[in-house]
Structures are given as C-alpha cells and as structure tokens.
Amino acid sequence: MTEVEHQRRVIVKSLALISCAMLFALSIPAEAQQPKKIFRVGYLSSADPITDSARVVAFWQRLREFGYIEGQNIAIEYRYAENKRVRYPELAAELVRLNVDVIVITGGNPTIKAAMNATKTIPIVMAGGGIDPVVSGLIESLPRPGGNVTGVTNLTRELGGKRLELLKEVVPKLARVAVLYDPAIPGPIREVKEALPLAARALKLTVRSWEIRSVDDFDKVFAEINKDRPDGLYAIDAASMRGQQKRIVEFALKSRLPSIYDRRESVDHGGLMYYSADLADSYQRAAYYVDKILKGAKPADLPVEQPTKFELVINLKTAKQIGLTIPQTVLYRADKVIK
C-alpha cells in the first residue's frame, strides 16, 4: 500500500468517526424535543360553568404550581350537568369513552356514583361534595379508600348542626326553624332525619322540614311556612333546587326571615349567611390528588381528606333589610362580609 493510499484510508476513517459523533450529538436534543405525554383529565360537575368558574380557577392555579400547563402536558375535558341529575350517567360515560387518565367530580354522591358506575379502573377524585363517603359506600375507609375513588370530603351534611348554631347566635330568640330540602336526595334526607334533630335538641330549637320535590311545590310550601310562622329558614342545597336560589332568597327577605345556606351563591343572591367547608381549598386539594395519580399513585392508597378550612360569609345588606343586628362576635369570625 502506497503512502498516499494509507493517508486516504486514515482520512476516510476519521470522517466516519466525526460523522458518527455528530449524529450522536444531534440525537440528544432530538430525543429531548420529543413531545411529552399530554395527560387527559375529565372534569364532571353537577353545576354549570358560571357557578363553577371561581373553583375551577383555584383548581387550575394549584395544577400550575405542580407544573401542568394546558396544551403542553395536560388537557381537561369539561362536562357540566347544569343541575340536571339525569345527565350524570351520560356525561360520566362520555369521559370514560375518551379514556381520560383521571376523573375529577365536583358534585354530591349521585355524581360520584355515576362515575363509579361508568368505570371501575379510571381513578376518580372527589372535590368535596357528598355525604360521608364511608357511610354511603363510596370507599372502604378514609385512611385506605380501596377501589378507584379518593379525594376530599367536605362533610357538608354533617355541618347542619353548626349552621343552626350560627343562626341561633345571630337570632338569640330563635325558637322555630323551617328547613327546605329535596327528599329525593339521600344526603339531605340524612341531614333532616338525623343531624338536625340532634342539634336542635341541644340548642332547644324546634325544626320543621318542608319537602320540595319540584318547582311547582315552592308557592304552596312558602304559603304553609308563612302560616307556621318560624323564626328562621335553612335551605339545604340540592341540584334540583339550585335554579330556584333567587326565589328562596326573595321569599326569606319578603318574610323577614333570617336565613342560612350551605351554598355560597345563595348569599351572593341576598341570603343572610353561608357556612361550609372552604370550597376553593377543597378544589386545590383535588389538584394535589390529580398530581399524585398522574405520577403513578393508586387512588386506593391515597387517604381521603376531611376539610381543615371553613368559610363563613355574612350579608350585612340583607341583615339591615330585615332589621337584624349581627353580633360583633359573629362578624369577627366571618371570612367575608357583604356590605
């Protein structure tokens, strides 16, 4: 082999090595630029987009803190039942057909059960609604829920006694309370039959419950309540009654009845007081569960949380309108006062 041929072979080998090195170097950023997995989250609400908007913001803020950006590594499929219970199964089935990675439920037990009936494998995260999930058979226990359901329970129905107590604080002469509820919903039934009578006895109150089965019942029930002449009104939230919030509030105002609610929107419409778990905090905690599940945790192993933050909202405009003075001791405890 001549010297020239030897040098030529050395150059060819060198060029080949350089080419391999360049291809290897180029492959590193190419792999890094591969599109990340986009997780799909189903969001099933018993309410409507406007009612849920502030809570959705809290949910998204927390997800962003965990590093999720819509369109880059996460996509959310929203489904709103708009307070129509018959739509729960249909919307839950839609999310299952989309093969989402997790379903977030913002509603009570019927919404949760609709999702459970639709899937036994996709993780389901409760965002706070519903009655005791153990008693109602949604999970095995709070520490170890088992199955595919976990999340936050707000103990909404268990807080009925505290609401009566607050009503008694602002109306010291309170003796008789009218309670509005939908008897078709298990949660309100349990509250009316168990929680409220127990609290009423301790507070020396008489509680009379009034059933609202349809929109047509309101006028008749309101007339009967006026005849009964109670000292206060407690409206228990149910999807079937949400479209009538203003109607209930207007009745309380017209009848000059101090009122308390377990749904924030009622006080925004003119109700006197609202007390429940802090829903924004619950939605942020739901985002925590979504993050854990998307990173590989199993819902069966994630303990269900109870609320640690509660919210008291008082409408002073309404208090003045019905001639009621709210004690300073109660105002000091309020998280928000509407003036």
C-alpha positions as CSV (number, residue, x, y, z in Angstrom):
1,M,0.0,0.0,0.0
2,T,1.4,3.4,-1.0
3,E,1.7,6.2,1.4
4,V,-1.0,8.2,-0.4
5,E,-3.5,5.3,-0.1
6,H,-2.7,4.9,3.6
7,Q,-3.4,8.6,4.2
8,R,-6.6,8.4,2.2
9,R,-7.9,5.5,4.4
10,V,-6.9,7.4,7.6
11,I,-8.9,10.4,6.4
12,V,-12.0,8.3,5.5
13,K,-11.9,6.6,8.9
14,S,-11.6,10.0,10.6
15,L,-14.5,11.4,8.6
16,A,-16.6,8.4,9.5
17,L,-15.8,8.8,13.2
18,I,-16.7,12.5,13.1
19,S,-20.0,11.8,11.3
20,C,-20.9,9.2,14.0
21,A,-20.0,11.7,16.7
22,M,-22.1,14.4,15.1
23,L,-25.1,12.1,14.6
24,F,-24.9,11.0,18.3
25,A,-24.6,14.6,19.4
26,L,-27.6,15.6,17.3
27,S,-29.7,12.7,18.6
28,I,-29.5,14.0,22.2
29,P,-31.5,17.3,21.6
30,A,-33.8,15.4,19.2
31,E,-34.8,13.0,21.9
32,A,-35.2,15.9,24.3
33,Q,-37.5,17.6,21.9
34,Q,-39.8,14.6,21.6
35,P,-43.3,15.6,22.6
36,K,-44.2,15.0,26.3
37,K,-47.2,12.9,27.2
38,I,-50.3,15.0,27.5
39,F,-52.4,13.8,30.4
40,R,-56.2,14.0,29.9
41,V,-58.3,14.9,32.9
42,G,-62.0,14.5,33.0
43,Y,-63.9,17.2,35.0
44,L,-67.5,16.3,35.8
45,S,-69.6,19.0,37.6
46,S,-73.2,18.8,38.7
47,A,-73.4,22.6,38.3
48,D,-72.8,25.0,35.4
49,P,-69.7,26.7,34.1
50,I,-70.5,30.1,35.6
51,T,-71.2,28.7,39.1
52,D,-68.1,26.6,39.0
53,S,-65.8,29.3,37.5
54,A,-64.1,30.5,40.7
55,R,-63.5,27.0,41.9
56,V,-62.1,26.0,38.5
57,V,-59.6,28.9,38.8
58,A,-58.5,27.6,42.2
59,F,-58.1,24.1,40.8
60,W,-56.0,25.3,37.8
61,Q,-53.8,27.5,40.0
62,R,-52.8,24.6,42.0
63,L,-52.2,22.4,38.9
64,R,-49.9,25.1,37.5
65,E,-47.9,25.1,40.8
66,F,-47.4,21.4,40.2
67,G,-46.0,22.1,36.7
68,Y,-49.0,21.4,34.5
69,I,-49.7,23.7,31.5
70,E,-52.8,23.2,29.4
71,G,-51.9,22.1,25.9
72,Q,-48.3,21.2,26.8
73,N,-48.6,18.4,29.3
74,I,-52.3,18.4,30.3
75,A,-55.7,18.7,28.8
76,I,-59.0,18.9,30.6
77,E,-62.3,17.7,29.3
78,Y,-65.1,19.6,31.0
79,R,-68.6,18.2,31.4
80,Y,-71.4,20.2,33.2
81,A,-74.7,18.6,34.1
82,E,-76.2,22.1,34.8
83,N,-78.1,20.8,37.8
84,K,-79.8,18.1,35.8
85,R,-79.3,14.8,37.6
86,V,-80.4,12.7,34.7
87,R,-77.3,13.8,32.8
88,Y,-74.8,12.4,35.3
89,P,-74.5,8.9,33.8
90,E,-74.4,10.2,30.2
91,L,-71.6,12.7,31.0
92,A,-69.6,10.2,33.0
93,A,-69.8,7.7,30.2
94,E,-68.5,10.3,27.7
95,L,-65.4,10.9,29.8
96,V,-64.8,7.1,30.1
97,R,-65.1,6.7,26.3
98,L,-62.5,9.5,26.0
99,N,-60.2,7.3,28.0
100,V,-59.1,10.1,30.4
101,D,-56.4,9.4,32.9
102,V,-58.4,10.6,35.9
103,I,-61.9,12.0,36.5
104,V,-62.5,14.9,39.0
105,I,-66.0,15.0,40.5
106,T,-67.4,18.3,41.7
107,G,-70.8,17.3,43.0
108,G,-72.5,15.2,45.5
109,N,-73.0,11.4,45.9
110,P,-75.2,10.9,42.8
111,T,-72.4,12.4,40.6
112,I,-69.7,10.3,42.2
113,K,-71.8,7.2,41.9
114,A,-72.5,7.9,38.2
115,A,-68.7,8.0,37.6
116,M,-68.2,4.8,39.7
117,N,-70.9,3.0,37.6
118,A,-69.2,4.1,34.4
119,T,-65.7,2.9,35.3
120,K,-64.0,0.6,37.8
121,T,-60.5,1.3,36.6
122,I,-60.1,5.1,35.8
123,P,-59.2,6.9,39.1
124,I,-61.9,9.2,40.4
125,V,-61.1,12.2,42.6
126,M,-63.8,13.8,44.8
127,A,-63.5,17.5,45.1
128,G,-65.6,17.8,48.3
129,G,-69.2,17.1,47.6
130,G,-71.5,14.5,49.1
131,I,-72.1,13.0,52.5
132,D,-69.8,10.7,54.5
133,P,-68.2,8.6,51.7
134,V,-67.7,5.6,54.1
135,V,-71.3,5.6,55.3
136,S,-72.6,6.0,51.7
137,G,-70.4,3.1,50.5
138,L,-68.2,5.1,48.1
139,I,-65.0,4.0,49.9
140,E,-63.9,1.4,52.4
141,S,-62.3,3.8,54.9
142,L,-60.8,7.3,55.0
143,P,-57.2,6.1,55.5
144,R,-57.4,3.4,52.9
145,P,-60.3,4.1,50.5
146,G,-59.7,1.0,48.3
147,G,-61.1,0.8,44.8
148,N,-60.7,3.7,42.3
149,V,-62.1,6.6,44.4
150,T,-60.3,9.1,46.6
151,G,-60.1,12.8,47.2
152,V,-61.7,15.3,49.6
153,T,-65.0,15.0,51.5
154,N,-66.4,18.3,52.8
155,L,-68.8,16.8,55.4
156,T,-71.5,19.2,54.0
157,R,-74.3,17.3,55.7
158,E,-72.5,16.9,58.9
159,L,-72.2,20.7,59.3
160,G,-76.0,21.2,59.6
161,G,-75.8,21.5,63.4
162,K,-73.2,24.2,63.2
163,R,-75.4,26.2,60.8
164,L,-78.3,26.0,63.3
165,E,-75.9,27.1,66.0
166,L,-74.8,30.2,63.9
167,L,-78.4,31.1,63.2
168,K,-79.1,30.9,66.9
169,E,-76.1,33.2,67.6
170,V,-77.4,35.9,65.3
171,V,-81.0,35.5,66.5
172,P,-80.9,34.8,70.2
173,K,-84.7,34.5,70.4
174,L,-84.7,31.8,67.7
175,A,-87.1,29.0,68.6
176,R,-88.5,27.6,65.3
177,V,-86.6,26.9,62.1
178,A,-88.1,25.9,58.7
179,V,-85.9,23.6,56.7
180,L,-86.2,23.3,52.9
181,Y,-84.9,20.1,51.3
182,D,-85.3,17.7,48.4
183,P,-86.4,14.3,49.7
184,A,-85.2,12.6,46.5
185,I,-81.5,13.1,47.5
186,P,-80.0,10.8,50.2
187,G,-77.8,13.5,51.7
188,P,-80.5,16.0,52.7
189,I,-82.7,13.1,54.0
190,R,-80.0,12.0,56.4
191,E,-79.4,15.6,57.5
192,V,-83.1,16.2,58.1
193,K,-83.7,12.9,59.8
194,E,-80.5,12.6,61.9
195,A,-78.2,15.6,62.1
196,L,-80.6,18.4,62.5
197,P,-82.9,16.9,65.2
198,L,-79.9,16.1,67.3
199,A,-78.5,19.6,67.0
200,A,-81.9,21.2,67.5
201,R,-82.4,19.4,70.8
202,A,-79.1,20.7,72.1
203,L,-80.0,24.2,71.1
204,K,-83.6,23.9,72.3
205,L,-85.0,24.6,68.9
206,T,-88.0,23.2,67.0
207,V,-87.1,22.2,63.4
208,R,-89.8,21.6,60.9
209,S,-88.8,20.3,57.4
210,W,-90.6,21.1,54.2
211,E,-90.2,18.9,51.1
212,I,-89.5,20.5,47.7
213,R,-90.0,17.8,45.1
214,S,-90.4,20.0,42.0
215,V,-90.6,23.7,41.0
216,D,-94.3,23.6,41.4
217,D,-94.0,23.0,45.2
218,F,-92.5,26.3,46.1
219,D,-95.6,28.5,46.2
220,K,-97.5,26.0,48.3
221,V,-94.6,25.4,50.7
222,F,-93.9,29.1,51.1
223,A,-97.6,29.8,51.9
224,E,-97.5,27.0,54.5
225,I,-94.3,28.2,56.1
226,N,-95.8,31.7,56.5
227,K,-98.7,30.2,58.3
228,D,-96.4,28.3,60.6
229,R,-94.5,31.5,61.4
230,P,-91.0,30.2,62.0
231,D,-88.1,32.5,63.3
232,G,-85.6,31.4,60.7
233,L,-85.0,29.5,57.5
234,Y,-82.4,26.9,56.5
235,A,-82.2,25.8,52.8
236,I,-80.3,22.6,52.1
237,D,-78.6,22.6,48.8
238,A,-79.6,20.1,46.1
239,A,-79.1,20.2,42.3
240,S,-82.9,20.2,41.8
241,M,-83.2,23.5,43.8
242,R,-80.2,25.4,42.5
243,G,-82.2,27.1,39.8
244,Q,-84.5,28.5,42.4
245,Q,-81.9,30.1,44.7
246,K,-83.1,33.6,44.0
247,R,-86.7,32.6,44.6
248,I,-85.8,31.1,48.0
249,V,-83.8,34.2,49.0
250,E,-86.6,36.6,47.9
251,F,-89.1,34.6,50.0
252,A,-86.8,34.9,53.1
253,L,-86.4,38.6,52.5
254,K,-90.1,39.3,52.0
255,S,-91.0,37.2,55.1
256,R,-88.2,38.9,57.0
257,L,-86.7,35.5,57.9
258,P,-83.1,35.3,58.9
259,S,-81.7,32.5,56.7
260,I,-78.6,30.3,56.4
261,Y,-77.4,28.2,53.5
262,D,-74.9,25.5,52.6
263,R,-74.2,27.0,49.2
264,R,-72.2,30.3,48.7
265,E,-74.2,31.5,45.7
266,S,-77.3,31.9,47.9
267,V,-75.7,34.6,50.0
268,D,-74.4,36.3,46.8
269,H,-78.1,36.4,45.7
270,G,-79.1,38.1,49.0
271,G,-79.3,35.3,51.6
272,L,-78.2,36.2,55.1
273,M,-75.5,33.7,55.9
274,Y,-73.5,30.9,54.4
275,Y,-71.3,28.3,56.2
276,S,-69.4,25.3,54.8
277,A,-66.0,24.0,54.1
278,D,-63.8,26.3,52.1
279,L,-64.5,25.1,48.5
280,A,-61.5,26.8,46.9
281,D,-59.3,25.0,49.3
282,S,-61.0,21.7,48.5
283,Y,-60.5,22.2,44.8
284,Q,-56.9,22.9,45.4
285,R,-56.6,19.7,47.3
286,A,-58.3,17.9,44.5
287,A,-55.5,19.1,42.2
288,Y,-53.0,17.6,44.7
289,Y,-54.7,14.2,44.2
290,V,-54.7,14.6,40.4
291,D,-50.9,15.3,40.5
292,K,-50.2,12.2,42.7
293,I,-52.3,9.9,40.5
294,L,-50.7,11.2,37.2
295,K,-47.3,10.5,38.8
296,G,-48.3,6.9,39.4
297,A,-50.1,6.7,42.8
298,K,-53.1,4.5,43.1
299,P,-56.3,6.0,44.5
300,A,-56.8,3.0,46.7
301,D,-53.7,4.0,48.6
302,L,-54.4,7.8,48.9
303,P,-56.2,8.7,52.2
304,V,-59.4,10.7,51.8
305,E,-59.1,14.1,53.4
306,Q,-61.6,15.9,55.6
307,P,-61.8,19.8,55.4
308,T,-59.4,21.8,57.5
309,K,-60.7,25.2,56.4
310,F,-64.2,26.5,56.7
311,E,-65.9,29.6,55.4
312,L,-68.5,31.9,57.0
313,V,-70.0,34.6,54.8
314,I,-72.5,37.2,56.1
315,N,-74.6,39.6,54.0
316,L,-74.9,42.8,56.1
317,K,-77.1,44.4,53.4
318,T,-79.6,41.6,54.0
319,A,-79.4,41.9,57.8
320,K,-80.2,45.6,57.6
321,Q,-83.1,44.9,55.2
322,I,-84.8,42.5,57.6
323,G,-84.0,44.7,60.6
324,L,-81.4,42.3,62.2
325,T,-78.2,43.3,64.0
326,I,-75.4,40.8,63.6
327,P,-73.4,40.5,66.9
328,Q,-69.8,41.6,66.7
329,T,-68.6,38.3,68.0
330,V,-70.1,36.6,64.8
331,L,-68.8,39.3,62.5
332,Y,-65.3,39.0,63.8
333,R,-65.4,35.3,62.8
334,A,-66.7,35.9,59.3
335,D,-64.3,35.3,56.4
336,K,-66.3,37.7,54.2
337,V,-68.9,40.4,55.0
338,I,-71.0,41.7,52.1
339,K,-71.9,45.3,52.7
